Amino acid sequence: MPCLLNVLKELTPKNDLTLQKSLFALAEFSTNLAEDIKPYLSDSVQLLLGILTNHQFSKEVRFWALNALGAVESSAEKKIIPY
């Protein structure tokens, strides 16, 4: 998970397809982490909200970011409340 978050932080809007695949992977990893997502919660939420609010990213990338945010939120349950 930390490696995936680092890769996502380095990608730019020019890496559209790679971003989409990485966001899909983040959603899948987050779904399977359940309680273990806590150490990555802050970085994940900040990264995904940054992508969602940046209109330089394509609609497809923002769709996958929203999908990943939903997976993170679902796994975090009540731990997501501060965000």
Backbone as JSON, one array per atom type, in Angstrom:
{
  "sequence": "MPCLLNVLKELTPKNDLTLQKSLFALAEFSTNLAEDIKPYLSDSVQLLLGILTNHQFSKEVRFWALNALGAVESSAEKKIIPY",
  "N": [[0.82, -1.2, 0.0], [1.91, 1.36, 0.81], [3.79, 1.74, -1.23], [2.16, 1.89, -3.5], [0.7, 4.22, -2.94], [2.8, 6.08, -3.02], [3.52, 5.91, -5.72], [1.16, 6.87, -6.91], [1.2, 9.5, -6.0], [3.23, 10.59, -7.51], [2.38, 10.53, -10.13], [1.12, 12.27, -13.0], [-1.41, 14.29, -14.72], [-0.87, 13.56, -17.35], [-0.35, 10.87, -17.35], [-2.65, 9.23, -17.81], [-3.94, 6.61, -18.27], [-2.37, 4.94, -16.66], [-2.82, 6.12, -14.19], [-5.57, 5.57, -13.88], [-5.55, 2.76, -13.68], [-3.97, 2.44, -11.41], [-5.52, 3.69, -9.46], [-7.71, 1.99, -9.47], [-6.43, -0.28, -8.46], [-5.79, 0.7, -5.91], [-8.37, 0.96, -4.84], [-9.13, -1.75, -4.76], [-7.17, -2.87, -3.03], [-7.76, -1.41, -0.72], [-10.32, -2.27, -0.11], [-9.83, -4.85, 0.72], [-8.25, -4.48, 2.96], [-9.61, -3.68, 5.27], [-9.7, -3.34, 8.7], [-6.99, -2.78, 8.82], [-6.39, -0.52, 7.4], [-6.03, 1.85, 8.68], [-3.34, 3.06, 9.16], [-2.82, 4.13, 6.65], [-4.83, 5.81, 6.03], [-5.02, 8.69, 6.24], [-3.15, 9.62, 4.27], [-4.27, 8.42, 2.0], [-6.87, 9.56, 1.8], [-6.27, 12.32, 1.53], [-4.77, 12.29, -0.86], [-6.66, 11.26, -2.71], [-8.76, 13.14, -2.55], [-7.38, 15.34, -3.51], [-6.97, 14.6, -6.17], [-9.62, 14.45, -7.02], [-10.47, 17.11, -6.87], [-8.9, 18.43, -8.67], [-9.13, 19.65, -11.77], [-7.59, 19.15, -13.95], [-7.19, 16.52, -14.29], [-8.6, 13.77, -16.08], [-12.1, 12.92, -16.65], [-12.46, 10.23, -16.33], [-10.31, 9.45, -14.71], [-10.96, 10.89, -12.4], [-13.34, 9.61, -11.81], [-12.42, 7.03, -11.09], [-10.93, 7.77, -8.89], [-12.93, 8.62, -7.16], [-14.27, 6.22, -6.85], [-12.25, 4.75, -5.55], [-12.06, 6.29, -3.22], [-14.53, 5.73, -2.08], [-14.15, 3.01, -1.5], [-12.09, 3.17, 0.37], [-13.37, 4.62, 2.36], [-15.4, 2.82, 3.04], [-13.92, 0.68, 4.07], [-12.66, 1.92, 6.23], [-14.68, 2.59, 7.95], [-15.9, 3.91, 10.9], [-13.59, 5.3, 11.42], [-13.17, 7.17, 9.49], [-14.48, 9.48, 10.04], [-13.13, 11.9, 11.09], [-12.19, 12.99, 8.71]],
  "CA": [[0.0, 0.0, 0.0], [2.73, 2.57, 0.79], [4.39, 1.9, -2.56], [1.1, 2.33, -4.4], [0.43, 5.63, -2.64], [3.93, 6.86, -3.53], [3.4, 5.96, -7.18], [0.05, 7.75, -7.23], [1.6, 10.88, -5.73], [4.16, 11.03, -8.54], [1.76, 10.55, -11.46], [0.54, 13.53, -13.45], [-2.54, 14.08, -15.64], [-0.39, 12.98, -18.61], [-0.32, 9.43, -17.17], [-4.08, 8.95, -17.61], [-4.27, 5.18, -18.14], [-1.66, 4.43, -15.48], [-3.57, 6.63, -13.02], [-6.82, 4.82, -13.75], [-5.24, 1.41, -13.2], [-3.46, 2.56, -10.04], [-6.66, 4.0, -8.6], [-8.46, 0.73, -9.36], [-5.67, -1.12, -7.53], [-5.98, 1.26, -4.57], [-9.71, 0.58, -4.4], [-9.14, -3.17, -4.44], [-6.38, -3.07, -1.81], [-8.48, -0.81, 0.41], [-11.44, -3.14, 0.21], [-9.33, -6.05, 1.41], [-7.51, -4.14, 4.18], [-10.55, -3.56, 6.4], [-9.18, -2.62, 9.87], [-5.58, -2.45, 8.64], [-6.26, 0.68, 6.56], [-5.81, 3.02, 9.54], [-2.07, 3.8, 8.95], [-2.79, 4.73, 5.32], [-6.08, 6.55, 5.85], [-4.79, 10.11, 6.01], [-2.53, 9.8, 2.96], [-5.22, 8.02, 0.96], [-7.95, 10.55, 1.68], [-5.7, 13.56, 0.99], [-4.42, 12.06, -2.25], [-7.87, 11.1, -3.52], [-9.46, 14.43, -2.62], [-6.59, 16.18, -4.39], [-7.27, 14.21, -7.55], [-11.02, 14.79, -7.31], [-10.67, 18.56, -7.0], [-8.03, 18.94, -9.72], [-9.83, 19.45, -13.03], [-6.65, 18.77, -15.0], [-7.35, 15.08, -14.48], [-9.76, 13.44, -16.91], [-13.29, 12.46, -15.92], [-12.26, 8.81, -16.01], [-9.42, 9.4, -13.55], [-11.72, 11.34, -11.23], [-14.3, 8.54, -11.5], [-11.72, 5.98, -10.36], [-10.56, 8.34, -7.59], [-14.15, 8.57, -6.34], [-14.46, 4.8, -6.56], [-11.25, 4.39, -4.53], [-12.44, 6.97, -1.99], [-15.63, 4.94, -1.53], [-13.59, 1.78, -0.94], [-11.35, 3.57, 1.57], [-14.38, 4.98, 3.36], [-16.08, 1.6, 3.45], [-13.01, -0.09, 4.92], [-12.31, 2.66, 7.44], [-15.89, 2.69, 8.77], [-15.99, 5.11, 11.74], [-12.3, 6.0, 11.45], [-13.18, 8.18, 8.43], [-15.22, 10.64, 10.53], [-12.35, 13.15, 11.14], [-11.89, 13.49, 7.38]],
  "C": [[0.86, 1.27, 0.0], [3.36, 2.81, -0.58], [3.37, 2.4, -3.57], [0.76, 3.8, -4.18], [1.55, 6.52, -3.15], [3.88, 6.99, -5.05], [2.29, 6.93, -7.59], [0.4, 9.23, -7.01], [2.47, 11.45, -6.84], [3.53, 11.15, -9.93], [1.11, 11.9, -11.75], [-0.64, 13.26, -14.36], [-2.13, 13.47, -16.99], [-0.39, 11.45, -18.56], [-1.73, 8.88, -16.95], [-4.37, 7.47, -17.37], [-3.6, 4.56, -16.92], [-2.35, 4.88, -14.2], [-4.85, 5.83, -12.8], [-6.57, 3.43, -13.17], [-4.75, 1.44, -11.76], [-4.58, 2.86, -9.06], [-7.56, 2.78, -8.42], [-7.77, -0.19, -8.36], [-5.83, -0.62, -6.09], [-7.35, 0.9, -4.01], [-9.75, -0.88, -3.98], [-8.34, -3.47, -3.16], [-7.14, -2.55, -0.59], [-9.64, -1.68, 0.84], [-10.99, -4.33, 1.04], [-8.59, -5.74, 2.71], [-8.38, -4.11, 5.42], [-9.93, -2.75, 7.54], [-7.74, -2.14, 9.69], [-5.35, -1.19, 7.81], [-5.87, 1.91, 7.38], [-4.47, 3.74, 9.29], [-2.01, 4.55, 7.61], [-3.97, 5.66, 5.06], [-5.84, 8.01, 5.5], [-4.2, 10.36, 4.62], [-3.51, 9.49, 1.83], [-6.29, 9.08, 0.73], [-7.41, 11.85, 1.07], [-5.36, 13.42, -0.49], [-5.66, 12.01, -3.14], [-8.67, 12.4, -3.63], [-8.71, 15.41, -3.52], [-6.85, 15.88, -5.85], [-8.68, 14.64, -7.93], [-11.22, 16.29, -7.55], [-9.81, 19.19, -8.08], [-8.66, 18.63, -11.08], [-8.89, 19.21, -14.21], [-6.72, 17.28, -15.28], [-8.62, 14.82, -15.29], [-10.93, 12.97, -16.04], [-13.12, 11.0, -15.5], [-11.36, 8.66, -14.78], [-10.18, 9.83, -12.3], [-12.78, 10.33, -10.84], [-13.62, 7.46, -10.67], [-11.25, 6.48, -9.0], [-11.76, 8.31, -6.65], [-14.46, 7.14, -5.94], [-13.5, 4.35, -5.45], [-11.59, 5.04, -3.19], [-13.59, 6.23, -1.31], [-15.12, 3.66, -0.88], [-12.83, 2.08, 0.35], [-12.34, 3.88, 2.69], [-15.08, 3.74, 3.91], [-15.19, 0.77, 4.39], [-12.74, 0.59, 6.25], [-13.47, 2.71, 8.44], [-15.88, 3.99, 9.58], [-14.68, 5.89, 11.83], [-12.25, 7.14, 10.43], [-13.8, 9.5, 8.93], [-14.37, 11.92, 10.61], [-12.07, 13.78, 9.77], [-13.14, 13.98, 6.68]]
}
